[in-house]
Amino acid sequence: MRKTNNYKSKNYKKNKKNRTYKKIPTKHSKTIVGKIYAGWCGHCQMLETPWNQLKADLGKKGGSFEFAEIEQQNESMGVEKINETYLKKSPTKLSLQGGYPTLFKIKKGVLSYFNGNRTLNDMTKWYSQ
């Protein structure tokens, strides 16, 4: 007896020959790691060193990711662009979470926020999850 997966998601396409379904890659398969920040914010300024180190470390490892940095003066436009590009079909939309800085990750279309200590070690663990 042949096993058939009965996926009903729009991300699956029926293979008529053997009646199975194959996953269609999403348009944006990269992981997006980003921050919403303000130049005048002391917490944002303290985050700058570990943030830049995270970008450098991930750049050395390679992989499928992009960084997004949205400054306070361009916040509404930047957030809207992220929502339209990467979270269009998601019920959860990117927004500022309790103030600056807000760190976020979009992996496989799922948005999550960073709630740990703003250290390189904690941010690296969060990225890897």
Backbone as XML, in Angstrom:
<?xml version="1.0"?>
<chain id="A" units="angstrom">
  <residue number="1" name="MET">
    <atom name="N" x="0.841" y="-1.179" z="0.000"/>
    <atom name="CA" x="0.000" y="0.000" z="0.000"/>
    <atom name="C" x="0.885" y="1.240" z="0.000"/>
  </residue>
  <residue number="2" name="ARG">
    <atom name="N" x="0.606" y="2.150" z="-0.880"/>
    <atom name="CA" x="1.395" y="3.366" z="-1.001"/>
    <atom name="C" x="0.899" y="4.399" z="0.011"/>
  </residue>
  <residue number="3" name="LYS">
    <atom name="N" x="1.859" y="5.040" z="0.701"/>
    <atom name="CA" x="1.513" y="6.063" z="1.677"/>
    <atom name="C" x="1.328" y="7.395" z="0.947"/>
  </residue>
  <residue number="4" name="THR">
    <atom name="N" x="0.237" y="8.078" z="1.232"/>
    <atom name="CA" x="-0.044" y="9.366" z="0.601"/>
    <atom name="C" x="-0.215" y="10.424" z="1.678"/>
  </residue>
  <residue number="5" name="ASN">
    <atom name="N" x="0.494" y="11.521" z="1.531"/>
    <atom name="CA" x="0.332" y="12.650" z="2.441"/>
    <atom name="C" x="-0.804" y="13.521" z="1.928"/>
  </residue>
  <residue number="6" name="ASN">
    <atom name="N" x="-1.712" y="13.873" z="2.782"/>
    <atom name="CA" x="-2.855" y="14.682" z="2.373"/>
    <atom name="C" x="-2.710" y="16.108" z="2.889"/>
  </residue>
  <residue number="7" name="TYR">
    <atom name="N" x="-1.771" y="16.837" z="2.348"/>
    <atom name="CA" x="-1.558" y="18.218" z="2.740"/>
    <atom name="C" x="-2.580" y="19.101" z="2.039"/>
  </residue>
  <residue number="8" name="LYS">
    <atom name="N" x="-3.134" y="20.037" z="2.759"/>
    <atom name="CA" x="-4.110" y="20.945" z="2.164"/>
    <atom name="C" x="-3.564" y="22.362" z="2.067"/>
  </residue>
  <residue number="9" name="SER">
    <atom name="N" x="-2.336" y="22.569" z="2.476"/>
    <atom name="CA" x="-1.727" y="23.895" z="2.441"/>
    <atom name="C" x="-1.498" y="24.346" z="1.010"/>
  </residue>
  <residue number="10" name="LYS">
    <atom name="N" x="-1.527" y="25.654" z="0.800"/>
    <atom name="CA" x="-1.240" y="26.204" z="-0.521"/>
    <atom name="C" x="0.230" y="26.011" z="-0.888"/>
  </residue>
  <residue number="11" name="ASN">
    <atom name="N" x="1.073" y="25.672" z="0.098"/>
    <atom name="CA" x="2.492" y="25.476" z="-0.162"/>
    <atom name="C" x="2.804" y="24.080" z="-0.689"/>
  </residue>
  <residue number="12" name="TYR">
    <atom name="N" x="1.798" y="23.302" z="-0.924"/>
    <atom name="CA" x="2.014" y="21.956" z="-1.441"/>
    <atom name="C" x="1.351" y="21.824" z="-2.803"/>
  </residue>
  <residue number="13" name="LYS">
    <atom name="N" x="1.982" y="21.054" z="-3.659"/>
    <atom name="CA" x="1.471" y="20.857" z="-5.014"/>
    <atom name="C" x="1.303" y="19.360" z="-5.243"/>
  </residue>
  <residue number="14" name="LYS">
    <atom name="N" x="0.212" y="18.980" z="-5.821"/>
    <atom name="CA" x="-0.062" y="17.567" z="-6.055"/>
    <atom name="C" x="0.752" y="17.051" z="-7.231"/>
  </residue>
  <residue number="15" name="ASN">
    <atom name="N" x="1.391" y="15.921" z="-7.026"/>
    <atom name="CA" x="2.105" y="15.224" z="-8.082"/>
    <atom name="C" x="1.141" y="14.147" z="-8.576"/>
  </residue>
  <residue number="16" name="LYS">
    <atom name="N" x="0.524" y="14.365" z="-9.731"/>
    <atom name="CA" x="-0.549" y="13.485" z="-10.217"/>
    <atom name="C" x="-0.065" y="12.081" z="-10.561"/>
  </residue>
  <residue number="17" name="LYS">
    <atom name="N" x="1.189" y="11.951" z="-10.922"/>
    <atom name="CA" x="1.693" y="10.643" z="-11.329"/>
    <atom name="C" x="1.648" y="9.641" z="-10.180"/>
  </residue>
  <residue number="18" name="ASN">
    <atom name="N" x="2.166" y="10.016" z="-9.023"/>
    <atom name="CA" x="2.173" y="9.053" z="-7.924"/>
    <atom name="C" x="1.295" y="9.486" z="-6.743"/>
  </residue>
  <residue number="19" name="ARG">
    <atom name="N" x="0.456" y="10.489" z="-6.969"/>
    <atom name="CA" x="-0.531" y="10.946" z="-5.990"/>
    <atom name="C" x="0.073" y="11.288" z="-4.635"/>
  </residue>
  <residue number="20" name="THR">
    <atom name="N" x="1.196" y="11.926" z="-4.659"/>
    <atom name="CA" x="1.779" y="12.443" z="-3.423"/>
    <atom name="C" x="1.906" y="13.952" z="-3.562"/>
  </residue>
  <residue number="21" name="TYR">
    <atom name="N" x="2.314" y="14.584" z="-2.523"/>
    <atom name="CA" x="2.455" y="16.031" z="-2.530"/>
    <atom name="C" x="3.912" y="16.394" z="-2.285"/>
  </residue>
  <residue number="22" name="LYS">
    <atom name="N" x="4.371" y="17.446" z="-2.952"/>
    <atom name="CA" x="5.731" y="17.942" z="-2.747"/>
    <atom name="C" x="5.647" y="19.360" z="-2.231"/>
  </residue>
  <residue number="23" name="LYS">
    <atom name="N" x="6.513" y="19.665" z="-1.280"/>
    <atom name="CA" x="6.532" y="21.015" z="-0.725"/>
    <atom name="C" x="7.103" y="21.978" z="-1.750"/>
  </residue>
  <residue number="24" name="ILE">
    <atom name="N" x="6.420" y="23.081" z="-1.952"/>
    <atom name="CA" x="6.922" y="24.135" z="-2.818"/>
    <atom name="C" x="7.649" y="25.130" z="-1.924"/>
  </residue>
  <residue number="25" name="PRO">
    <atom name="N" x="8.904" y="25.451" z="-2.201"/>
    <atom name="CA" x="9.625" y="26.405" z="-1.357"/>
    <atom name="C" x="8.910" y="27.752" z="-1.343"/>
  </residue>
  <residue number="26" name="THR">
    <atom name="N" x="8.906" y="28.394" z="-0.181"/>
    <atom name="CA" x="8.296" y="29.713" z="-0.103"/>
    <atom name="C" x="9.160" y="30.710" z="-0.850"/>
  </residue>
  <residue number="27" name="LYS">
    <atom name="N" x="8.576" y="31.802" z="-1.227"/>
    <atom name="CA" x="9.285" y="32.825" z="-1.997"/>
    <atom name="C" x="10.511" y="33.328" z="-1.240"/>
  </residue>
  <residue number="28" name="HIS">
    <atom name="N" x="10.348" y="33.539" z="0.057"/>
    <atom name="CA" x="11.442" y="34.053" z="0.872"/>
    <atom name="C" x="11.865" y="32.970" z="1.855"/>
  </residue>
  <residue number="29" name="SER">
    <atom name="N" x="12.849" y="32.182" z="1.482"/>
    <atom name="CA" x="13.271" y="31.078" z="2.332"/>
    <atom name="C" x="14.384" y="31.477" z="3.287"/>
  </residue>
  <residue number="30" name="LYS">
    <atom name="N" x="14.850" y="32.713" z="3.230"/>
    <atom name="CA" x="15.915" y="33.156" z="4.124"/>
    <atom name="C" x="15.346" y="33.495" z="5.495"/>
  </residue>
  <residue number="31" name="THR">
    <atom name="N" x="16.196" y="33.332" z="6.509"/>
    <atom name="CA" x="15.853" y="33.784" z="7.846"/>
    <atom name="C" x="16.203" y="35.263" z="7.932"/>
  </residue>
  <residue number="32" name="ILE">
    <atom name="N" x="15.281" y="36.058" z="8.423"/>
    <atom name="CA" x="15.492" y="37.489" z="8.580"/>
    <atom name="C" x="15.742" y="37.760" z="10.055"/>
  </residue>
  <residue number="33" name="VAL">
    <atom name="N" x="16.854" y="38.397" z="10.375"/>
    <atom name="CA" x="17.172" y="38.800" z="11.738"/>
    <atom name="C" x="17.220" y="40.320" z="11.725"/>
  </residue>
  <residue number="34" name="GLY">
    <atom name="N" x="16.459" y="40.950" z="12.605"/>
    <atom name="CA" x="16.400" y="42.399" z="12.527"/>
    <atom name="C" x="16.244" y="43.084" z="13.862"/>
  </residue>
  <residue number="35" name="LYS">
    <atom name="N" x="16.384" y="44.397" z="13.791"/>
    <atom name="CA" x="16.179" y="45.219" z="14.980"/>
    <atom name="C" x="15.470" y="46.500" z="14.579"/>
  </residue>
  <residue number="36" name="ILE">
    <atom name="N" x="14.642" y="46.974" z="15.497"/>
    <atom name="CA" x="14.036" y="48.291" z="15.392"/>
    <atom name="C" x="14.710" y="49.100" z="16.488"/>
  </residue>
  <residue number="37" name="TYR">
    <atom name="N" x="15.325" y="50.211" z="16.137"/>
    <atom name="CA" x="16.138" y="50.947" z="17.104"/>
    <atom name="C" x="16.007" y="52.453" z="16.905"/>
  </residue>
  <residue number="38" name="ALA">
    <atom name="N" x="16.539" y="53.189" z="17.887"/>
    <atom name="CA" x="16.604" y="54.647" z="17.806"/>
    <atom name="C" x="18.037" y="55.064" z="18.135"/>
  </residue>
  <residue number="39" name="GLY">
    <atom name="N" x="18.576" y="55.982" z="17.360"/>
    <atom name="CA" x="19.953" y="56.436" z="17.562"/>
    <atom name="C" x="20.189" y="57.075" z="18.919"/>
  </residue>
  <residue number="40" name="TRP">
    <atom name="N" x="19.173" y="57.701" z="19.495"/>
    <atom name="CA" x="19.299" y="58.380" z="20.781"/>
    <atom name="C" x="19.135" y="57.433" z="21.968"/>
  </residue>
  <residue number="41" name="CYS">
    <atom name="N" x="18.714" y="56.212" z="21.733"/>
    <atom name="CA" x="18.402" y="55.240" z="22.794"/>
    <atom name="C" x="19.676" y="54.633" z="23.385"/>
  </residue>
  <residue number="42" name="GLY">
    <atom name="N" x="19.841" y="54.755" z="24.688"/>
    <atom name="CA" x="21.016" y="54.205" z="25.362"/>
    <atom name="C" x="21.113" y="52.690" z="25.248"/>
  </residue>
  <residue number="43" name="HIS">
    <atom name="N" x="19.981" y="51.995" z="25.368"/>
    <atom name="CA" x="19.981" y="50.533" z="25.236"/>
    <atom name="C" x="20.395" y="50.121" z="23.821"/>
  </residue>
  <residue number="44" name="CYS">
    <atom name="N" x="19.954" y="50.891" z="22.835"/>
    <atom name="CA" x="20.314" y="50.608" z="21.437"/>
    <atom name="C" x="21.810" y="50.807" z="21.223"/>
  </residue>
  <residue number="45" name="GLN">
    <atom name="N" x="22.359" y="51.847" z="21.829"/>
    <atom name="CA" x="23.791" y="52.121" z="21.704"/>
    <atom name="C" x="24.609" y="51.011" z="22.353"/>
  </residue>
  <residue number="46" name="MET">
    <atom name="N" x="24.137" y="50.499" z="23.505"/>
    <atom name="CA" x="24.841" y="49.397" z="24.171"/>
    <atom name="C" x="24.734" y="48.101" z="23.364"/>
  </residue>
  <residue number="47" name="LEU">
    <atom name="N" x="23.679" y="47.946" z="22.612"/>
    <atom name="CA" x="23.471" y="46.747" z="21.793"/>
    <atom name="C" x="24.369" y="46.732" z="20.560"/>
  </residue>
  <residue number="48" name="GLU">
    <atom name="N" x="24.857" y="47.878" z="20.141"/>
    <atom name="CA" x="25.578" y="48.001" z="18.873"/>
    <atom name="C" x="26.756" y="47.028" z="18.753"/>
  </residue>
  <residue number="49" name="THR">
    <atom name="N" x="27.585" y="46.903" z="19.790"/>
    <atom name="CA" x="28.757" y="46.018" z="19.714"/>
    <atom name="C" x="28.366" y="44.550" z="19.568"/>
  </residue>
  <residue number="50" name="PRO">
    <atom name="N" x="27.504" y="43.988" z="20.456"/>
    <atom name="CA" x="27.132" y="42.580" z="20.250"/>
    <atom name="C" x="26.359" y="42.355" z="18.947"/>
  </residue>
  <residue number="51" name="TRP">
    <atom name="N" x="25.569" y="43.317" z="18.521"/>
    <atom name="CA" x="24.823" y="43.196" z="17.260"/>
    <atom name="C" x="25.784" y="43.100" z="16.080"/>
  </residue>
  <residue number="52" name="ASN">
    <atom name="N" x="26.769" y="43.982" z="16.034"/>
    <atom name="CA" x="27.749" y="43.950" z="14.940"/>
    <atom name="C" x="28.570" y="42.666" z="14.966"/>
  </residue>
  <residue number="53" name="GLN">
    <atom name="N" x="28.870" y="42.164" z="16.168"/>
    <atom name="CA" x="29.612" y="40.902" z="16.280"/>
    <atom name="C" x="28.760" y="39.732" z="15.793"/>
  </residue>
  <residue number="54" name="LEU">
    <atom name="N" x="27.464" y="39.753" z="16.113"/>
    <atom name="CA" x="26.552" y="38.709" z="15.627"/>
    <atom name="C" x="26.523" y="38.708" z="14.104"/>
  </residue>
  <residue number="55" name="LYS">
    <atom name="N" x="26.423" y="39.880" z="13.509"/>
    <atom name="CA" x="26.414" y="39.977" z="12.044"/>
    <atom name="C" x="27.717" y="39.437" z="11.460"/>
  </residue>
  <residue number="56" name="ALA">
    <atom name="N" x="28.844" y="39.773" z="12.084"/>
    <atom name="CA" x="30.137" y="39.297" z="11.585"/>
    <atom name="C" x="30.258" y="37.781" z="11.728"/>
  </residue>
  <residue number="57" name="ASP">
    <atom name="N" x="29.863" y="37.254" z="12.881"/>
    <atom name="CA" x="29.960" y="35.807" z="13.124"/>
    <atom name="C" x="29.076" y="35.016" z="12.162"/>
  </residue>
  <residue number="58" name="LEU">
    <atom name="N" x="27.848" y="35.465" z="11.971"/>
    <atom name="CA" x="26.954" y="34.753" z="11.060"/>
    <atom name="C" x="27.428" y="34.885" z="9.617"/>
  </residue>
  <residue number="59" name="GLY">
    <atom name="N" x="28.017" y="36.017" z="9.288"/>
    <atom name="CA" x="28.561" y="36.207" z="7.940"/>
    <atom name="C" x="29.687" y="35.235" z="7.646"/>
  </residue>
  <residue number="60" name="LYS">
    <atom name="N" x="30.512" y="34.936" z="8.658"/>
    <atom name="CA" x="31.618" y="33.981" z="8.487"/>
    <atom name="C" x="31.093" y="32.564" z="8.282"/>
  </residue>
  <residue number="61" name="LYS">
    <atom name="N" x="29.998" y="32.230" z="8.969"/>
    <atom name="CA" x="29.432" y="30.882" z="8.869"/>
    <atom name="C" x="28.718" y="30.660" z="7.545"/>
  </residue>
  <residue number="62" name="GLY">
    <atom name="N" x="28.292" y="31.741" z="6.933"/>
    <atom name="CA" x="27.499" y="31.605" z="5.716"/>
    <atom name="C" x="26.095" y="31.169" z="6.080"/>
  </residue>
  <residue number="63" name="GLY">
    <atom name="N" x="25.303" y="30.908" z="5.128"/>
    <atom name="CA" x="23.941" y="30.467" z="5.407"/>
    <atom name="C" x="22.930" y="31.339" z="4.705"/>
  </residue>
  <residue number="64" name="SER">
    <atom name="N" x="21.713" y="31.027" z="4.954"/>
    <atom name="CA" x="20.620" y="31.700" z="4.273"/>
    <atom name="C" x="19.926" y="32.662" z="5.239"/>
  </residue>
  <residue number="65" name="PHE">
    <atom name="N" x="20.478" y="33.857" z="5.379"/>
    <atom name="CA" x="19.899" y="34.847" z="6.270"/>
    <atom name="C" x="20.153" y="36.245" z="5.736"/>
  </residue>
  <residue number="66" name="GLU">
    <atom name="N" x="19.370" y="37.170" z="6.241"/>
    <atom name="CA" x="19.544" y="38.588" z="5.940"/>
    <atom name="C" x="19.323" y="39.367" z="7.220"/>
  </residue>
  <residue number="67" name="PHE">
    <atom name="N" x="19.972" y="40.511" z="7.328"/>
    <atom name="CA" x="19.774" y="41.399" z="8.466"/>
    <atom name="C" x="18.919" y="42.582" z="8.044"/>
  </residue>
  <residue number="68" name="ALA">
    <atom name="N" x="18.038" y="42.982" z="8.931"/>
    <atom name="CA" x="17.194" y="44.156" z="8.697"/>
    <atom name="C" x="17.369" y="45.095" z="9.882"/>
  </residue>
  <residue number="69" name="GLU">
    <atom name="N" x="17.647" y="46.347" z="9.599"/>
    <atom name="CA" x="17.788" y="47.356" z="10.646"/>
    <atom name="C" x="16.838" y="48.501" z="10.324"/>
  </residue>
  <residue number="70" name="ILE">
    <atom name="N" x="15.897" y="48.728" z="11.224"/>
    <atom name="CA" x="14.881" y="49.755" z="11.007"/>
    <atom name="C" x="15.078" y="50.845" z="12.053"/>
  </residue>
  <residue number="71" name="GLU">
    <atom name="N" x="15.463" y="52.028" z="11.606"/>
    <atom name="CA" x="15.671" y="53.141" z="12.523"/>
    <atom name="C" x="14.336" y="53.810" z="12.845"/>
  </residue>
  <residue number="72" name="GLN">
    <atom name="N" x="14.248" y="54.368" z="14.030"/>
    <atom name="CA" x="13.017" y="54.963" z="14.544"/>
    <atom name="C" x="12.384" y="55.947" z="13.573"/>
  </residue>
  <residue number="73" name="GLN">
    <atom name="N" x="13.164" y="56.786" z="12.929"/>
    <atom name="CA" x="12.587" y="57.787" z="12.029"/>
    <atom name="C" x="11.963" y="57.166" z="10.783"/>
  </residue>
  <residue number="74" name="ASN">
    <atom name="N" x="12.344" y="55.935" z="10.442"/>
    <atom name="CA" x="11.769" y="55.223" z="9.292"/>
    <atom name="C" x="10.955" y="54.009" z="9.731"/>
  </residue>
  <residue number="75" name="GLU">
    <atom name="N" x="10.565" y="53.996" z="10.998"/>
    <atom name="CA" x="9.952" y="52.805" z="11.583"/>
    <atom name="C" x="8.690" y="52.343" z="10.859"/>
  </residue>
  <residue number="76" name="SER">
    <atom name="N" x="7.736" y="53.225" z="10.637"/>
    <atom name="CA" x="6.470" y="52.778" z="10.044"/>
    <atom name="C" x="6.680" y="52.226" z="8.636"/>
  </residue>
  <residue number="77" name="MET">
    <atom name="N" x="7.528" y="52.870" z="7.857"/>
    <atom name="CA" x="7.790" y="52.404" z="6.496"/>
    <atom name="C" x="8.550" y="51.072" z="6.511"/>
  </residue>
  <residue number="78" name="GLY">
    <atom name="N" x="9.557" y="50.946" z="7.385"/>
    <atom name="CA" x="10.347" y="49.716" z="7.468"/>
    <atom name="C" x="9.537" y="48.531" z="7.954"/>
  </residue>
  <residue number="79" name="VAL">
    <atom name="N" x="8.733" y="48.757" z="8.987"/>
    <atom name="CA" x="7.883" y="47.692" z="9.526"/>
    <atom name="C" x="6.865" y="47.254" z="8.481"/>
  </residue>
  <residue number="80" name="GLU">
    <atom name="N" x="6.277" y="48.204" z="7.795"/>
    <atom name="CA" x="5.299" y="47.876" z="6.749"/>
    <atom name="C" x="5.934" y="47.048" z="5.636"/>
  </residue>
  <residue number="81" name="LYS">
    <atom name="N" x="7.155" y="47.404" z="5.255"/>
    <atom name="CA" x="7.842" y="46.662" z="4.193"/>
    <atom name="C" x="8.118" y="45.218" z="4.620"/>
  </residue>
  <residue number="82" name="ILE">
    <atom name="N" x="8.580" y="45.025" z="5.857"/>
    <atom name="CA" x="8.824" y="43.666" z="6.376"/>
    <atom name="C" x="7.515" y="42.879" z="6.382"/>
  </residue>
  <residue number="83" name="ASN">
    <atom name="N" x="6.449" y="43.494" z="6.887"/>
    <atom name="CA" x="5.153" y="42.805" z="6.955"/>
    <atom name="C" x="4.643" y="42.421" z="5.575"/>
  </residue>
  <residue number="84" name="GLU">
    <atom name="N" x="4.764" y="43.310" z="4.618"/>
    <atom name="CA" x="4.285" y="43.032" z="3.258"/>
    <atom name="C" x="5.152" y="41.999" z="2.539"/>
  </residue>
  <residue number="85" name="THR">
    <atom name="N" x="6.448" y="42.032" z="2.796"/>
    <atom name="CA" x="7.368" y="41.149" z="2.079"/>
    <atom name="C" x="7.442" y="39.756" z="2.687"/>
  </residue>
  <residue number="86" name="TYR">
    <atom name="N" x="7.567" y="39.673" z="4.010"/>
    <atom name="CA" x="7.842" y="38.389" z="4.652"/>
    <atom name="C" x="6.691" y="37.835" z="5.485"/>
  </residue>
  <residue number="87" name="LEU">
    <atom name="N" x="5.735" y="38.665" z="5.862"/>
    <atom name="CA" x="4.657" y="38.210" z="6.749"/>
    <atom name="C" x="3.274" y="38.454" z="6.161"/>
  </residue>
  <residue number="88" name="LYS">
    <atom name="N" x="3.206" y="38.526" z="4.853"/>
    <atom name="CA" x="1.946" y="38.865" z="4.182"/>
    <atom name="C" x="0.823" y="37.896" z="4.551"/>
  </residue>
  <residue number="89" name="LYS">
    <atom name="N" x="1.117" y="36.613" z="4.618"/>
    <atom name="CA" x="0.092" y="35.605" z="4.900"/>
    <atom name="C" x="0.029" y="35.226" z="6.379"/>
  </residue>
  <residue number="90" name="SER">
    <atom name="N" x="0.891" y="35.820" z="7.184"/>
    <atom name="CA" x="0.937" y="35.494" z="8.608"/>
    <atom name="C" x="-0.068" y="36.340" z="9.384"/>
  </residue>
  <residue number="91" name="PRO">
    <atom name="N" x="-0.753" y="35.742" z="10.363"/>
    <atom name="CA" x="-1.664" y="36.536" z="11.186"/>
    <atom name="C" x="-0.907" y="37.461" z="12.147"/>
  </residue>
  <residue number="92" name="THR">
    <atom name="N" x="0.351" y="37.141" z="12.425"/>
    <atom name="CA" x="1.180" y="37.947" z="13.315"/>
    <atom name="C" x="2.010" y="38.913" z="12.490"/>
  </residue>
  <residue number="93" name="LYS">
    <atom name="N" x="1.991" y="40.174" z="12.866"/>
    <atom name="CA" x="2.738" y="41.202" z="12.143"/>
    <atom name="C" x="3.802" y="41.807" z="13.052"/>
  </residue>
  <residue number="94" name="LEU">
    <atom name="N" x="4.869" y="42.271" z="12.438"/>
    <atom name="CA" x="5.963" y="42.910" z="13.161"/>
    <atom name="C" x="5.496" y="44.225" z="13.758"/>
  </residue>
  <residue number="95" name="SER">
    <atom name="N" x="5.899" y="44.482" z="15.000"/>
    <atom name="CA" x="5.607" y="45.757" z="15.655"/>
    <atom name="C" x="6.641" y="45.988" z="16.751"/>
  </residue>
  <residue number="96" name="LEU">
    <atom name="N" x="6.743" y="47.214" z="17.206"/>
    <atom name="CA" x="7.637" y="47.562" z="18.305"/>
    <atom name="C" x="7.124" y="46.882" z="19.566"/>
  </residue>
  <residue number="97" name="GLN">
    <atom name="N" x="8.009" y="46.223" z="20.301"/>
    <atom name="CA" x="7.615" y="45.467" z="21.484"/>
    <atom name="C" x="8.161" y="46.118" z="22.750"/>
  </residue>
  <residue number="98" name="GLY">
    <atom name="N" x="7.417" y="46.973" z="23.363"/>
    <atom name="CA" x="7.804" y="47.546" z="24.652"/>
    <atom name="C" x="8.889" y="48.603" z="24.584"/>
  </residue>
  <residue number="99" name="GLY">
    <atom name="N" x="9.298" y="49.023" z="23.438"/>
    <atom name="CA" x="10.308" y="50.077" z="23.321"/>
    <atom name="C" x="11.505" y="49.643" z="22.499"/>
  </residue>
  <residue number="100" name="TYR">
    <atom name="N" x="12.481" y="50.519" z="22.484"/>
    <atom name="CA" x="13.698" y="50.284" z="21.697"/>
    <atom name="C" x="14.756" y="49.636" z="22.567"/>
  </residue>
  <residue number="101" name="PRO">
    <atom name="N" x="15.590" y="48.789" z="22.027"/>
    <atom name="CA" x="15.501" y="48.144" z="20.723"/>
    <atom name="C" x="14.556" y="46.952" z="20.773"/>
  </residue>
  <residue number="102" name="THR">
    <atom name="N" x="13.982" y="46.638" z="19.657"/>
    <atom name="CA" x="13.176" y="45.428" z="19.491"/>
    <atom name="C" x="13.907" y="44.548" z="18.489"/>
  </residue>
  <residue number="103" name="LEU">
    <atom name="N" x="14.299" y="43.357" z="18.924"/>
    <atom name="CA" x="14.978" y="42.401" z="18.042"/>
    <atom name="C" x="13.964" y="41.352" z="17.604"/>
  </residue>
  <residue number="104" name="PHE">
    <atom name="N" x="14.012" y="41.000" z="16.337"/>
    <atom name="CA" x="13.055" y="40.030" z="15.810"/>
    <atom name="C" x="13.734" y="39.082" z="14.832"/>
  </residue>
  <residue number="105" name="LYS">
    <atom name="N" x="13.058" y="37.957" z="14.608"/>
    <atom name="CA" x="13.536" y="36.948" z="13.660"/>
    <atom name="C" x="12.323" y="36.413" z="12.917"/>
  </residue>
  <residue number="106" name="ILE">
    <atom name="N" x="12.477" y="36.256" z="11.616"/>
    <atom name="CA" x="11.435" y="35.625" z="10.806"/>
    <atom name="C" x="12.074" y="34.407" z="10.156"/>
  </residue>
  <residue number="107" name="LYS">
    <atom name="N" x="11.647" y="33.237" z="10.601"/>
    <atom name="CA" x="12.209" y="31.984" z="10.105"/>
    <atom name="C" x="11.061" y="31.127" z="9.586"/>
  </residue>
  <residue number="108" name="LYS">
    <atom name="N" x="11.128" y="30.784" z="8.313"/>
    <atom name="CA" x="10.079" y="29.990" z="7.666"/>
    <atom name="C" x="8.706" y="30.637" z="7.826"/>
  </residue>
  <residue number="109" name="GLY">
    <atom name="N" x="8.680" y="31.960" z="7.724"/>
    <atom name="CA" x="7.422" y="32.686" z="7.797"/>
    <atom name="C" x="6.864" y="32.890" z="9.190"/>
  </residue>
  <residue number="110" name="VAL">
    <atom name="N" x="7.630" y="32.500" z="10.230"/>
    <atom name="CA" x="7.170" y="32.637" z="11.609"/>
    <atom name="C" x="7.975" y="33.738" z="12.296"/>
  </residue>
  <residue number="111" name="LEU">
    <atom name="N" x="7.279" y="34.706" z="12.865"/>
    <atom name="CA" x="7.896" y="35.835" z="13.551"/>
    <atom name="C" x="8.114" y="35.504" z="15.014"/>
  </residue>
  <residue number="112" name="SER">
    <atom name="N" x="9.318" y="35.797" z="15.523"/>
    <atom name="CA" x="9.583" y="35.669" z="16.956"/>
    <atom name="C" x="10.419" y="36.861" z="17.401"/>
  </residue>
  <residue number="113" name="TYR">
    <atom name="N" x="10.284" y="37.197" z="18.671"/>
    <atom name="CA" x="11.007" y="38.326" z="19.244"/>
    <atom name="C" x="12.040" y="37.826" z="20.237"/>
  </residue>
  <residue number="114" name="PHE">
    <atom name="N" x="13.125" y="38.564" z="20.362"/>
    <atom name="CA" x="14.190" y="38.234" z="21.305"/>
    <atom name="C" x="13.834" y="38.822" z="22.660"/>
  </residue>
  <residue number="115" name="ASN">
    <atom name="N" x="13.862" y="37.985" z="23.695"/>
    <atom name="CA" x="13.536" y="38.433" z="25.046"/>
    <atom name="C" x="14.649" y="38.160" z="26.043"/>
  </residue>
  <residue number="116" name="GLY">
    <atom name="N" x="15.836" y="37.780" z="25.575"/>
    <atom name="CA" x="16.928" y="37.440" z="26.473"/>
    <atom name="C" x="17.810" y="38.626" z="26.802"/>
  </residue>
  <residue number="117" name="ASN">
    <atom name="N" x="18.958" y="38.311" z="27.400"/>
    <atom name="CA" x="19.961" y="39.341" z="27.670"/>
    <atom name="C" x="20.577" y="39.757" z="26.344"/>
  </residue>
  <residue number="118" name="ARG">
    <atom name="N" x="20.887" y="41.010" z="26.214"/>
    <atom name="CA" x="21.429" y="41.517" z="24.943"/>
    <atom name="C" x="22.930" y="41.277" z="24.867"/>
  </residue>
  <residue number="119" name="THR">
    <atom name="N" x="23.295" y="39.996" z="24.924"/>
    <atom name="CA" x="24.696" y="39.593" z="24.808"/>
    <atom name="C" x="24.861" y="38.780" z="23.534"/>
  </residue>
  <residue number="120" name="LEU">
    <atom name="N" x="26.085" y="38.726" z="23.040"/>
    <atom name="CA" x="26.355" y="37.959" z="21.825"/>
    <atom name="C" x="25.955" y="36.500" z="22.011"/>
  </residue>
  <residue number="121" name="ASN">
    <atom name="N" x="26.289" y="35.918" z="23.145"/>
    <atom name="CA" x="25.991" y="34.512" z="23.408"/>
    <atom name="C" x="24.480" y="34.246" z="23.362"/>
  </residue>
  <residue number="122" name="ASP">
    <atom name="N" x="23.705" y="35.064" z="24.059"/>
    <atom name="CA" x="22.252" y="34.863" z="24.076"/>
    <atom name="C" x="21.625" y="35.099" z="22.703"/>
  </residue>
  <residue number="123" name="MET">
    <atom name="N" x="22.105" y="36.112" z="21.988"/>
    <atom name="CA" x="21.549" y="36.382" z="20.657"/>
    <atom name="C" x="21.902" y="35.270" z="19.677"/>
  </residue>
  <residue number="124" name="THR">
    <atom name="N" x="23.102" y="34.689" z="19.799"/>
    <atom name="CA" x="23.506" y="33.588" z="18.925"/>
    <atom name="C" x="22.639" y="32.353" z="19.185"/>
  </residue>
  <residue number="125" name="LYS">
    <atom name="N" x="22.385" y="32.047" z="20.454"/>
    <atom name="CA" x="21.510" y="30.916" z="20.797"/>
    <atom name="C" x="20.109" y="31.131" z="20.239"/>
  </residue>
  <residue number="126" name="TRP">
    <atom name="N" x="19.602" y="32.339" z="20.391"/>
    <atom name="CA" x="18.262" y="32.671" z="19.892"/>
    <atom name="C" x="18.196" y="32.520" z="18.383"/>
  </residue>
  <residue number="127" name="TYR">
    <atom name="N" x="19.212" y="32.997" z="17.680"/>
    <atom name="CA" x="19.231" y="32.882" z="16.223"/>
    <atom name="C" x="19.190" y="31.412" z="15.801"/>
  </residue>
  <residue number="128" name="SER">
    <atom name="N" x="19.907" y="30.562" z="16.535"/>
    <atom name="CA" x="20.042" y="29.148" z="16.164"/>
    <atom name="C" x="18.780" y="28.335" z="16.429"/>
  </residue>
  <residue number="129" name="GLN">
    <atom name="N" x="17.870" y="28.839" z="17.219"/>
    <atom name="CA" x="16.646" y="28.085" z="17.550"/>
    <atom name="C" x="15.722" y="27.984" z="16.367"/>
  </residue>
</chain>
